Amino acid sequence: MIKLCFIDVETTGVNHLQNGIIQIAGEIVFLEGLVAGTDGKHNLDVIDSFNYKIKPFARDVIDEKALEVNKTTRDEINSYPEPQKV
């Protein structure tokens, strides 16, 4: 049995030097069955999940395209909890 964590991050743009993280979500799973002779079949059991929304830092640039992709607004992401609390 293998324990894995899959993580998804949403940001305020694609430039890692100027854009910030506004959401971190993921699932922790147990993976069974990836052994010789199983034809690649396996079982995945989700044991935990998380989804945190995060207010960008004041210096983070917020691209309009990122707001579209994330289906959110500046007002909404500025209402998220401070990064230090998350």
PyMOL commands that set and color helices and strands:
alter all, ss='L'
color gray80, all
select helices_A, chain A and resi 64-70+74-78
alter helices_A, ss='H'
color red, helices_A
select strands_A, chain A and resi 2-11+21-32+43-53
alter strands_A, ss='S'
color yellow, strands_A
deselect
rebuild
show_as cartoon
